[in-house]
Amino acid sequence: MEANEVKTKKNRDRIGVILYVAYVFMLLASVLLFAKIVGIQIFFKPNPKIESALTPGSRPRAIEPARGNIIDCNGRLLAMSCPTYQIAMDCTVMREAFAKDKEKGAEREARWLSEAKELCVELAKVFPEKTADEYWKLITNGRRNGKKYLRIGKPVDRNVYNRVVKFPLFREGRYRGGLIAEQQNVRIYPYGKLARRTIGFVRNNRSDVGNTHVGLEGKFDYVLHGREGVEWTRKTDVGTVLDNDSTKTRPVDGRDIRTTLNIDYQDIAYRALHDEIKEESDLEGACLVLIEASTGAIRAMVNLYRDGDSPSFEEVSNLAIGRSIEPGSVFKTVTLMQVLSDGHIKSLDETIPTNHGVIKGVKGVPQDVHILDHERIHHINSISVIDGFKISSNYVFGTLAVSNYGKKPMRFIENIHSYKLGEAFDFDLAGLASPTIPSPKDKNRYWSLSDLAVMGYGYGARVTPMHVLCFYNAIANKGKMMKPYLVEDIEQDGVVKERRGPALMSTICSRAVADTLTRALKAVTEEGTARRLKDARCNVAGKTGTSFGTYAGGKYRDEQGRRKYQGTFVGFFPAEDPRYSVICTVFSKPTSKQFQGGGIPARAVKSLVNGIYSIDPCFQPVLTAAK
């Protein structure tokens, strides 16, 4: 009995020792394993090539936000983003799987090719640039040569995409049918050419093509673009997939811009101008801008330019704001405002001696500019200010400038600056050219009375058509100059996030002076150089102007005696209660023909006025009251 107990005890001791040894072994193994893991985590550096092959890393991919829309004042879309889909095909899908299937691989490959043939028939219907046989040849060659990306046709819209995904083979998806559909957002302009330069464009990362941010699209890209999101992808055996273990940042869609443009008025303005200039091969370009008198809101802006030897005019350059020119006789209203505001004349009926058309004390005025008015005033001893305004007499307004400001020319210059004709104010489009106003204080040029005289009737100074329009609109608005603007507000899902709207720039004259100037401007359209507007469907007040572009050396003619004309009409309507102000300017190439403000510009404005009259009910009560 004792022997059995001893034996049992020895067995237990032996088992205990074995378990203890096993425990110690496992403990040591665990410690070593833990140390190895720690070492791997901290110190181990795998071969970079093996690491990249076995553990492909995640890569960021930008998520484009939906670009905001540009809409007109009535909510109609002028620019919008639309998804398109580039269709392509992976010709190699399932090929290896079929090759490994010894029993049914050949049968499955034959079925795949049969469906591919049916696919080719459908593709030829949607993408007719190739026949079904040609598509079949491309797909079979691609499958034989391992082509993973076969581009098919041009990008298509959502409706066509919905048809394509139901085609034979493609309906089985990306990894069995080989369908590849790459979504791209493209910018759509529903009204085509209308206001295209004003709406503009953005070309990303294309510095080789000039300006990449143009018009409203460019100036407000920071609003329209929104904020990009980020998602992470990684490569797998079945292709590139989203990495769901990485953080995804959602994009923030761009906001919409509501413009002041009225697309109906834009259409009328475009047709009015284009119809007048389309057959004129000697014209380089033209612009027409319509603004609301009381607010400065731009309702239409047309810029037509013929690039090089192009046979047609296109919206490729914003002449209304980008070209600073000598304004010609439309600047005589600036001189008239000064002598009225400063009290140098009390009435438009005051007279001045004609002096045979020679301005006293003035010498050296270029004869191409200083028309002596002999044919109109040689037979009279004096002429009234309003008659001089109606016939656009250079002599009358050169004399008004010299006789009243000859001893204090800086007063004349300061007045011009107070009318905001000497500054490039902040505008909703980039590219507003800076005006140039000569001054006696300019140390880099010689100043004489001839400089003052020619400025009095529209030469010497250089301003843009937009500056001239703002000045005349202030007269229409009883002396209050409104800042012209194109963006009414910024919206998100129809909710206004930032309201912009009208802004007063300055009060440039009294109501009495504005009324007197309106009387003078009405006389021009009724009896003067803008008589073409006399029978417009509502009364128009305005002024014509013609100036000449300069050649080398400041000459106004080239060696062949040709001139570069800039003809302008600017004014407002209805004259009794102005609602809109308008300017139209044409720019000629060197030519022997004449392009004066009373010609094409006046006719284009007349067509515009009649067109707006026919669709705008606001004119009816005004005209009834006028009658």
C-alpha positions as CSV (number, residue, x, y, z in Angstrom):
1,M,0.0,0.0,0.0
2,E,2.8,2.3,0.9
3,A,4.7,1.3,-2.3
4,N,1.6,2.3,-4.3
5,E,1.4,5.7,-2.6
6,V,5.0,6.4,-3.2
7,K,4.7,5.4,-6.8
8,T,1.6,7.7,-7.2
9,K,3.4,10.6,-5.6
10,K,6.4,10.2,-7.9
11,N,4.0,10.2,-10.9
12,R,2.4,13.4,-9.6
13,D,5.8,15.0,-9.0
14,R,6.9,14.0,-12.5
15,I,3.7,15.5,-14.1
16,G,4.2,18.6,-12.0
17,V,7.8,19.0,-13.2
18,I,6.6,18.4,-16.8
19,L,3.9,21.0,-16.5
20,Y,6.3,23.4,-14.8
21,V,8.8,23.0,-17.6
22,A,6.0,23.4,-20.2
23,Y,4.8,26.5,-18.3
24,V,8.3,28.0,-18.2
25,F,8.8,27.1,-21.9
26,M,5.5,28.8,-22.9
27,L,6.3,31.8,-20.7
28,L,9.7,32.2,-22.4
29,A,8.2,31.7,-25.8
30,S,5.5,34.3,-25.0
31,V,8.2,36.7,-23.8
32,L,10.2,36.1,-26.9
33,L,7.2,36.4,-29.2
34,F,6.1,39.7,-27.5
35,A,9.7,41.0,-27.8
36,K,9.7,40.0,-31.4
37,I,6.4,41.8,-32.1
38,V,7.6,44.9,-30.3
39,G,10.8,44.7,-32.3
40,I,8.9,44.4,-35.5
41,Q,6.6,47.2,-34.7
42,I,9.5,49.5,-33.7
43,F,12.6,48.5,-35.5
44,F,11.7,46.3,-38.4
45,K,11.9,48.0,-41.9
46,P,10.6,45.8,-44.7
47,N,12.0,45.9,-48.2
48,P,10.2,48.9,-49.8
49,K,9.5,47.0,-53.1
50,I,8.0,44.1,-51.2
51,E,6.0,46.4,-49.0
52,S,4.5,48.4,-51.9
53,A,3.6,45.1,-53.7
54,L,2.0,43.4,-50.7
55,T,0.4,46.4,-49.0
56,P,-0.6,49.0,-51.5
57,G,-1.2,52.3,-49.7
58,S,-4.2,54.5,-49.8
59,R,-4.2,57.5,-52.1
60,P,-6.2,60.7,-51.7
61,R,-8.7,61.5,-54.5
62,A,-10.4,64.9,-54.8
63,I,-14.2,65.0,-54.9
64,E,-15.3,67.8,-57.1
65,P,-18.1,69.9,-55.6
66,A,-21.1,70.8,-57.8
67,R,-20.4,74.2,-59.3
68,G,-22.9,77.0,-58.6
69,N,-25.3,78.3,-61.3
70,I,-25.3,81.8,-62.8
71,I,-28.9,83.0,-63.3
72,D,-30.5,86.2,-64.7
73,C,-32.5,88.7,-62.7
74,N,-35.7,86.5,-63.3
75,G,-34.1,83.3,-62.2
76,R,-33.4,81.8,-65.7
77,L,-30.2,79.8,-66.0
78,L,-27.3,81.4,-67.8
79,A,-24.7,78.9,-66.8
80,M,-25.0,75.5,-65.1
81,S,-23.0,72.4,-64.5
82,C,-24.2,69.2,-66.1
83,P,-22.8,65.7,-65.6
84,T,-21.5,63.9,-68.7
85,Y,-20.1,60.4,-69.0
86,Q,-17.2,59.1,-71.0
87,I,-18.0,55.5,-71.9
88,A,-15.1,53.1,-72.2
89,M,-14.6,49.3,-71.9
90,D,-12.2,46.9,-70.2
91,C,-11.9,44.3,-73.0
92,T,-10.1,41.8,-70.7
93,V,-12.8,41.2,-68.0
94,M,-13.4,37.5,-67.1
95,R,-10.8,36.3,-69.7
96,E,-8.5,34.7,-67.2
97,A,-11.4,33.2,-65.2
98,F,-12.7,31.6,-68.4
99,A,-9.2,30.3,-69.2
100,K,-8.9,28.6,-65.8
101,D,-12.3,26.8,-66.2
102,K,-11.3,23.6,-68.0
103,E,-14.9,22.3,-68.2
104,K,-17.0,25.3,-69.3
105,G,-14.4,28.0,-70.0
106,A,-14.7,27.8,-73.8
107,E,-18.5,27.8,-73.7
108,R,-18.5,30.9,-71.3
109,E,-16.0,32.7,-73.5
110,A,-18.1,32.1,-76.6
111,R,-21.2,33.4,-74.8
112,W,-19.3,36.5,-73.7
113,L,-18.2,37.2,-77.3
114,S,-21.7,36.6,-78.5
115,E,-23.0,39.3,-76.1
116,A,-20.1,41.6,-77.2
117,K,-21.4,41.3,-80.8
118,E,-24.9,42.3,-79.7
119,L,-23.2,45.2,-77.8
120,C,-21.5,46.4,-80.9
121,V,-24.8,46.7,-82.7
122,E,-26.2,49.0,-79.9
123,L,-23.1,51.0,-79.7
124,A,-23.2,51.9,-83.4
125,K,-26.7,53.3,-82.8
126,V,-25.6,55.7,-80.0
127,F,-22.1,56.4,-81.4
128,P,-22.6,56.3,-85.2
129,E,-19.0,57.5,-85.9
130,K,-18.2,53.8,-86.2
131,T,-20.1,50.8,-87.6
132,A,-21.0,47.7,-85.6
133,D,-18.3,45.7,-87.4
134,E,-15.7,48.3,-86.5
135,Y,-16.6,48.2,-82.8
136,W,-16.5,44.4,-83.0
137,K,-13.0,44.5,-84.4
138,L,-11.8,47.0,-81.7
139,I,-13.3,44.9,-78.9
140,T,-11.9,41.5,-80.1
141,N,-8.5,43.0,-80.8
142,G,-8.5,44.6,-77.4
143,R,-9.5,41.3,-75.7
144,R,-6.8,39.5,-77.6
145,N,-4.1,42.1,-76.8
146,G,-5.1,42.7,-73.2
147,K,-6.5,46.2,-73.6
148,K,-8.0,47.4,-70.3
149,Y,-9.3,50.8,-71.5
150,L,-11.0,51.2,-74.9
151,R,-12.5,54.7,-75.3
152,I,-15.9,54.7,-77.0
153,G,-17.3,57.9,-78.6
154,K,-17.5,61.3,-77.0
155,P,-19.0,62.1,-73.5
156,V,-22.7,61.6,-73.3
157,D,-25.4,63.1,-71.1
158,R,-27.4,61.2,-68.4
159,N,-30.2,60.1,-70.7
160,V,-27.8,58.4,-73.1
161,Y,-25.8,57.0,-70.2
162,N,-29.0,55.4,-68.8
163,R,-29.5,53.7,-72.2
164,V,-25.8,52.5,-72.5
165,V,-25.8,50.7,-69.1
166,K,-28.7,48.5,-70.3
167,F,-26.9,47.3,-73.4
168,P,-25.9,43.6,-73.7
169,L,-22.8,42.8,-71.6
170,F,-22.6,46.3,-70.1
171,R,-25.7,45.5,-68.0
172,E,-23.5,43.0,-66.1
173,G,-21.4,45.9,-64.7
174,R,-17.8,46.8,-64.4
175,Y,-16.2,43.5,-63.5
176,R,-18.2,41.1,-65.6
177,G,-19.2,43.3,-68.6
178,G,-16.3,45.7,-68.7
179,L,-18.3,48.9,-68.6
180,I,-16.3,51.9,-67.6
181,A,-18.2,55.2,-67.2
182,E,-16.2,58.2,-66.1
183,Q,-18.4,61.1,-64.9
184,Q,-17.3,64.6,-65.8
185,N,-19.1,67.9,-65.0
186,V,-19.2,70.2,-67.9
187,R,-20.4,73.8,-68.0
188,I,-23.6,74.4,-70.1
189,Y,-24.7,77.8,-71.3
190,P,-28.4,77.4,-72.3
191,Y,-28.5,80.7,-74.2
192,G,-25.5,80.1,-76.3
193,K,-23.6,83.3,-77.4
194,L,-25.8,85.7,-75.4
195,A,-23.7,87.5,-72.8
196,R,-20.9,84.9,-73.2
197,R,-18.1,87.4,-72.5
198,T,-19.9,88.8,-69.5
199,I,-20.6,85.3,-68.1
200,G,-17.1,84.3,-69.0
201,F,-15.2,81.0,-68.3
202,V,-12.6,79.4,-66.1
203,R,-9.8,77.3,-67.7
204,N,-7.9,75.4,-65.0
205,N,-4.1,75.0,-65.2
206,R,-3.8,76.3,-68.8
207,S,-1.5,79.2,-68.6
208,D,-0.6,78.7,-72.3
209,V,-3.9,80.1,-73.5
210,G,-3.8,83.5,-71.9
211,N,-6.3,84.7,-69.3
212,T,-7.8,81.6,-67.6
213,H,-10.4,83.5,-65.4
214,V,-12.8,85.6,-67.4
215,G,-16.1,87.3,-66.7
216,L,-18.4,86.4,-63.9
217,E,-17.2,82.8,-63.9
218,G,-13.6,84.1,-63.3
219,K,-14.3,86.9,-60.9
220,F,-16.6,84.9,-58.7
221,D,-14.9,81.5,-59.1
222,Y,-14.3,81.4,-55.3
223,V,-18.1,81.5,-54.8
224,L,-19.1,79.2,-57.7
225,H,-16.5,76.5,-57.2
226,G,-17.3,75.6,-53.6
227,R,-14.8,73.5,-51.6
228,E,-13.4,70.1,-52.7
229,G,-13.8,67.0,-50.6
230,V,-11.3,64.1,-50.2
231,E,-11.8,60.4,-50.4
232,W,-9.1,57.7,-50.1
233,T,-8.6,54.8,-52.5
234,R,-6.4,51.7,-52.7
235,K,-5.6,49.2,-55.4
236,T,-6.8,45.6,-55.0
237,D,-7.0,42.5,-57.2
238,V,-10.3,43.7,-58.6
239,G,-9.2,47.3,-59.3
240,T,-9.2,50.6,-57.4
241,V,-11.7,50.6,-54.6
242,L,-12.6,53.1,-51.8
243,D,-10.6,52.7,-48.6
244,N,-13.3,52.7,-46.0
245,D,-10.8,52.7,-43.2
246,S,-9.7,56.3,-44.1
247,T,-11.5,59.5,-43.3
248,K,-13.7,61.0,-46.0
249,T,-14.3,64.7,-46.3
250,R,-17.5,65.7,-48.1
251,P,-17.4,68.5,-50.7
252,V,-19.2,71.8,-50.2
253,D,-21.1,72.7,-53.3
254,G,-20.7,76.1,-54.9
255,R,-23.2,78.9,-54.4
256,D,-25.3,80.4,-57.1
257,I,-25.0,84.0,-58.5
258,R,-28.1,86.0,-59.4
259,T,-27.1,88.6,-61.9
260,T,-28.8,91.8,-62.9
261,L,-28.9,90.7,-66.6
262,N,-32.3,90.2,-68.2
263,I,-31.9,87.6,-70.9
264,D,-34.8,89.0,-72.9
265,Y,-33.2,92.4,-73.0
266,Q,-29.8,90.8,-73.7
267,D,-31.3,89.1,-76.7
268,I,-32.9,92.3,-78.0
269,A,-29.6,94.2,-77.5
270,Y,-27.5,91.5,-79.2
271,R,-29.8,91.5,-82.3
272,A,-30.0,95.3,-82.4
273,L,-26.2,95.6,-82.5
274,H,-25.3,92.5,-84.5
275,D,-27.8,93.3,-87.3
276,E,-26.3,96.7,-87.7
277,I,-22.6,95.6,-87.9
278,K,-22.6,92.1,-89.4
279,E,-22.1,93.3,-93.0
280,E,-19.5,96.0,-92.1
281,S,-16.1,94.5,-93.0
282,D,-14.3,97.7,-91.9
283,L,-15.5,97.4,-88.3
284,E,-13.3,95.8,-85.7
285,G,-15.9,95.5,-82.9
286,A,-18.7,97.2,-81.1
287,C,-20.3,97.2,-77.6
288,L,-23.8,98.1,-76.2
289,V,-24.6,98.3,-72.5
290,L,-28.0,98.9,-71.0
291,I,-28.4,99.8,-67.3
292,E,-31.3,100.6,-65.0
293,A,-31.2,104.4,-64.3
294,S,-32.3,104.4,-60.7
295,T,-30.1,101.5,-59.5
296,G,-27.1,101.0,-61.9
297,A,-28.1,97.4,-62.5
298,I,-26.8,96.2,-65.9
299,R,-29.7,94.6,-67.8
300,A,-27.7,93.9,-71.0
301,M,-24.1,93.9,-72.0
302,V,-23.1,93.1,-75.6
303,N,-19.5,92.9,-76.7
304,L,-18.9,91.9,-80.3
305,Y,-15.4,91.6,-81.7
306,R,-13.9,90.4,-85.0
307,D,-10.6,88.6,-84.2
308,G,-8.1,89.1,-87.1
309,D,-9.6,88.0,-90.4
310,S,-12.5,86.2,-88.9
311,P,-15.7,86.8,-91.0
312,S,-18.0,87.0,-88.0
313,F,-18.3,88.9,-84.7
314,E,-18.1,87.0,-81.5
315,E,-18.2,87.7,-77.8
316,V,-14.4,87.4,-77.2
317,S,-13.4,90.8,-75.8
318,N,-15.1,93.1,-73.3
319,L,-14.8,96.4,-75.2
320,A,-17.2,98.2,-72.8
321,I,-14.8,98.1,-69.9
322,G,-11.5,97.1,-71.4
323,R,-10.9,99.8,-74.0
324,S,-10.1,103.3,-72.9
325,I,-10.6,105.8,-75.7
326,E,-10.9,109.5,-76.5
327,P,-14.7,109.8,-76.2
328,G,-15.3,112.6,-78.7
329,S,-18.4,114.8,-78.6
330,V,-20.2,112.8,-75.9
331,F,-17.7,114.6,-73.6
332,K,-19.2,117.9,-74.5
333,T,-21.9,117.2,-71.9
334,V,-19.2,117.1,-69.3
335,T,-18.2,120.6,-70.3
336,L,-21.8,121.7,-70.3
337,M,-22.4,120.3,-66.8
338,Q,-19.4,122.2,-65.5
339,V,-20.3,125.7,-66.9
340,L,-23.9,125.2,-65.6
341,S,-22.9,123.9,-62.1
342,D,-20.2,126.6,-61.7
343,G,-22.6,129.3,-62.8
344,H,-20.7,130.4,-65.9
345,I,-23.9,130.2,-67.9
346,K,-27.4,130.6,-66.6
347,S,-29.3,129.4,-69.6
348,L,-28.9,127.2,-72.7
349,D,-30.1,130.1,-74.8
350,E,-27.1,132.3,-73.9
351,T,-25.0,133.1,-77.0
352,I,-21.3,133.4,-77.7
353,P,-19.7,135.1,-80.7
354,T,-18.7,132.8,-83.5
355,N,-15.3,134.5,-84.3
356,H,-15.3,132.6,-87.6
357,G,-14.9,129.4,-85.7
358,V,-11.5,130.2,-84.2
359,I,-11.0,129.8,-80.4
360,K,-9.4,132.9,-79.0
361,G,-5.9,132.4,-77.6
362,V,-5.6,128.8,-78.8
363,K,-3.0,127.6,-81.3
364,G,-1.6,124.3,-82.4
365,V,-4.9,122.3,-82.3
366,P,-4.7,119.3,-84.7
367,Q,-6.8,120.1,-87.7
368,D,-8.2,116.5,-87.9
369,V,-9.7,117.1,-84.5
370,H,-10.5,120.8,-84.4
371,I,-13.3,121.1,-87.0
372,L,-13.8,124.8,-87.4
373,D,-17.5,124.5,-88.1
374,H,-17.2,127.0,-91.0
375,E,-20.0,125.5,-93.0
376,R,-22.4,125.8,-90.1
377,I,-21.5,129.1,-88.4
378,H,-19.6,131.2,-91.0
379,H,-22.7,133.2,-91.9
380,I,-23.7,134.2,-88.3
381,N,-22.1,136.4,-85.7
382,S,-23.2,134.4,-82.6
383,I,-24.6,131.0,-81.7
384,S,-26.6,129.8,-78.6
385,V,-25.2,127.1,-76.4
386,I,-28.0,124.8,-77.1
387,D,-27.7,125.2,-80.9
388,G,-24.0,124.5,-80.6
389,F,-24.9,121.4,-78.6
390,K,-27.4,120.2,-81.2
391,I,-24.9,120.5,-84.1
392,S,-22.0,119.3,-81.8
393,S,-19.8,122.3,-82.5
394,N,-16.2,121.8,-81.4
395,Y,-15.8,125.6,-81.5
396,V,-18.6,126.3,-79.0
397,F,-17.4,123.8,-76.4
398,G,-13.7,124.5,-76.9
399,T,-14.6,128.2,-76.3
400,L,-16.7,127.4,-73.2
401,A,-13.7,125.5,-71.7
402,V,-11.1,128.1,-72.5
403,S,-13.0,131.2,-71.7
404,N,-14.3,129.9,-68.3
405,Y,-11.3,127.8,-67.2
406,G,-8.3,129.1,-69.1
407,K,-7.0,130.9,-66.0
408,K,-7.9,128.0,-63.6
409,P,-7.6,124.8,-65.6
410,M,-7.2,122.7,-62.5
411,R,-10.9,123.5,-61.7
412,F,-11.9,121.9,-65.0
413,I,-9.8,118.8,-64.2
414,E,-11.0,118.5,-60.7
415,N,-14.6,118.7,-61.9
416,I,-13.9,115.8,-64.2
417,H,-12.5,113.7,-61.4
418,S,-15.5,114.6,-59.2
419,Y,-17.7,113.1,-61.9
420,K,-15.8,109.8,-61.4
421,L,-14.4,110.0,-64.9
422,G,-10.9,109.7,-63.7
423,E,-10.9,106.5,-61.7
424,A,-11.2,102.8,-62.3
425,F,-13.9,102.0,-59.7
426,D,-14.4,98.5,-58.3
427,F,-16.5,96.5,-60.7
428,D,-18.0,93.0,-60.8
429,L,-15.8,92.1,-63.8
430,A,-12.0,92.2,-63.9
431,G,-10.4,94.3,-66.5
432,L,-11.9,97.8,-66.1
433,A,-9.4,100.1,-67.8
434,S,-8.1,103.1,-65.9
435,P,-9.0,106.5,-67.5
436,T,-6.4,109.0,-68.4
437,I,-7.1,112.7,-67.6
438,P,-4.4,115.1,-68.6
439,S,-3.5,117.7,-66.0
440,P,-1.4,121.0,-65.8
441,K,0.3,119.3,-62.8
442,D,1.7,116.5,-64.9
443,K,5.4,117.2,-65.1
444,N,5.9,114.8,-68.0
445,R,4.0,116.8,-70.5
446,Y,3.6,120.4,-71.7
447,W,0.3,122.0,-70.9
448,S,-1.3,124.8,-73.0
449,L,-4.7,126.2,-73.7
450,S,-5.0,123.9,-76.7
451,D,-5.1,121.0,-74.3
452,L,-8.0,122.6,-72.4
453,A,-9.8,123.4,-75.7
454,V,-9.7,119.8,-77.1
455,M,-10.7,118.4,-73.7
456,G,-13.7,120.7,-73.8
457,Y,-15.0,118.9,-76.9
458,G,-13.8,115.4,-76.2
459,Y,-10.2,114.8,-77.0
460,G,-7.1,114.4,-74.8
461,A,-8.8,112.5,-72.0
462,R,-9.3,108.7,-72.4
463,V,-12.2,106.9,-70.7
464,T,-14.1,103.6,-71.2
465,P,-17.6,103.4,-72.6
466,M,-18.7,102.3,-69.1
467,H,-17.4,105.5,-67.5
468,V,-19.3,107.6,-70.1
469,L,-22.5,105.6,-69.5
470,C,-22.2,106.1,-65.7
471,F,-21.9,109.8,-66.2
472,Y,-25.0,110.0,-68.5
473,N,-26.9,107.7,-66.2
474,A,-26.3,110.2,-63.3
475,I,-28.0,112.9,-65.4
476,A,-31.0,110.5,-66.0
477,N,-31.0,109.9,-62.2
478,K,-31.2,113.6,-61.4
479,G,-27.6,114.0,-60.5
480,K,-27.1,110.8,-58.5
481,M,-24.4,108.6,-59.9
482,M,-25.1,104.9,-59.2
483,K,-22.3,102.3,-59.3
484,P,-22.9,99.9,-62.2
485,Y,-23.1,96.3,-61.0
486,L,-23.8,92.8,-62.4
487,V,-24.3,90.7,-59.3
488,E,-27.6,91.1,-57.4
489,D,-26.9,88.5,-54.7
490,I,-25.3,85.2,-53.9
491,E,-27.6,82.3,-53.1
492,Q,-27.5,78.7,-51.8
493,D,-30.5,76.5,-52.7
494,G,-32.6,79.6,-53.4
495,V,-31.8,81.3,-50.1
496,V,-29.9,84.6,-50.3
497,K,-26.6,84.4,-48.4
498,E,-25.1,87.7,-49.5
499,R,-27.1,90.6,-50.8
500,R,-25.3,93.2,-53.0
501,G,-27.5,95.5,-55.0
502,P,-27.4,99.3,-55.7
503,A,-24.7,101.6,-54.3
504,L,-24.5,105.4,-54.7
505,M,-21.1,106.5,-55.9
506,S,-21.6,110.3,-55.8
507,T,-24.0,113.2,-56.4
508,I,-22.4,115.0,-59.3
509,C,-24.8,117.8,-60.0
510,S,-28.0,119.4,-58.8
511,R,-31.5,118.3,-59.9
512,A,-31.9,121.6,-61.8
513,V,-28.6,121.1,-63.7
514,A,-29.7,117.5,-64.6
515,D,-33.0,118.8,-65.9
516,T,-31.3,121.4,-68.0
517,L,-28.9,118.9,-69.4
518,T,-31.9,116.6,-70.2
519,R,-33.5,119.4,-72.2
520,A,-30.3,119.8,-74.2
521,L,-30.0,116.0,-74.8
522,K,-33.6,115.8,-76.0
523,A,-32.8,118.6,-78.5
524,V,-30.0,116.5,-79.9
525,T,-32.4,113.6,-80.7
526,E,-35.2,115.8,-81.9
527,E,-33.3,118.4,-84.0
528,G,-29.6,117.6,-83.8
529,T,-27.0,114.9,-84.7
530,A,-29.2,112.0,-83.3
531,R,-32.3,112.7,-85.3
532,R,-32.5,109.0,-86.3
533,L,-34.0,108.5,-82.8
534,K,-36.7,111.1,-83.2
535,D,-39.3,108.5,-84.3
536,A,-38.4,105.8,-81.7
537,R,-41.4,104.4,-79.9
538,C,-40.6,106.5,-76.8
539,N,-38.7,109.7,-76.4
540,V,-34.9,109.3,-76.1
541,A,-32.4,111.9,-74.8
542,G,-28.8,111.5,-75.7
543,K,-25.7,112.6,-77.5
544,T,-23.6,111.4,-80.4
545,G,-19.8,111.4,-80.4
546,T,-17.1,110.6,-83.0
547,S,-13.4,110.4,-82.3
548,F,-10.4,109.0,-84.1
549,G,-7.9,106.4,-82.9
550,T,-4.3,107.6,-83.1
551,Y,-1.3,106.2,-85.0
552,A,2.4,106.4,-84.2
553,G,3.4,110.0,-83.4
554,G,-0.2,110.9,-82.3
555,K,-1.4,111.2,-85.8
556,Y,-5.1,110.6,-86.7
557,R,-4.5,109.3,-90.2
558,D,-2.2,106.6,-91.6
559,E,0.0,107.0,-94.7
560,Q,-3.0,106.1,-96.9
561,G,-5.1,108.8,-95.2
562,R,-7.3,106.3,-93.4
563,R,-8.8,106.8,-90.0
564,K,-9.8,104.6,-87.1
565,Y,-13.3,105.7,-86.0
566,Q,-14.9,105.4,-82.7
567,G,-18.6,106.3,-83.0
568,T,-20.8,106.5,-79.9
569,F,-24.3,107.2,-79.0
570,V,-25.2,107.5,-75.2
571,G,-28.4,108.5,-73.6
572,F,-31.5,107.4,-71.7
573,F,-35.2,106.7,-72.2
574,P,-38.0,107.5,-71.8
575,A,-36.7,111.1,-71.7
576,E,-39.6,112.3,-69.5
577,D,-39.1,109.7,-66.8
578,P,-35.8,107.8,-67.5
579,R,-35.9,104.1,-66.7
580,Y,-32.8,102.9,-68.7
581,S,-29.5,104.4,-69.8
582,V,-27.7,103.0,-72.8
583,I,-24.4,103.4,-74.7
584,C,-23.4,102.0,-78.0
585,T,-19.9,102.4,-79.4
586,V,-18.4,101.0,-82.7
587,F,-14.7,100.7,-83.4
588,S,-13.4,100.6,-87.0
589,K,-10.3,99.3,-88.6
590,P,-8.2,101.8,-90.6
591,T,-10.8,102.9,-93.2
592,S,-11.8,105.6,-95.7
593,K,-15.5,105.1,-94.7
594,Q,-17.1,107.1,-91.9
595,F,-18.5,105.5,-88.7
596,Q,-20.0,108.3,-86.7
597,G,-22.1,108.2,-83.6
598,G,-25.2,109.3,-85.4
599,G,-25.0,106.3,-87.7
600,I,-24.8,102.7,-86.6
601,P,-24.8,103.4,-82.8
602,A,-27.9,105.6,-83.1
603,R,-29.7,103.0,-85.2
604,A,-28.8,100.2,-82.9
605,V,-30.1,102.1,-79.9
606,K,-33.3,102.8,-81.7
607,S,-33.8,99.1,-82.4
608,L,-33.1,98.4,-78.7
609,V,-35.5,101.0,-77.5
610,N,-38.3,99.8,-79.8
611,G,-37.6,96.1,-78.8
612,I,-37.8,96.9,-75.1
613,Y,-40.8,99.0,-75.5
614,S,-42.7,96.1,-77.1
615,I,-42.2,93.8,-74.2
616,D,-41.9,96.1,-71.1
617,P,-45.4,97.1,-69.8
618,C,-43.7,99.8,-67.6
619,F,-43.5,102.1,-70.6
620,Q,-47.2,102.3,-71.1
621,P,-48.2,104.6,-68.2
622,V,-45.2,106.8,-68.9
623,L,-46.1,107.3,-72.5
624,T,-49.8,107.9,-71.7
625,A,-48.8,110.6,-69.2
626,A,-46.5,112.2,-71.8
627,K,-49.2,112.4,-74.4
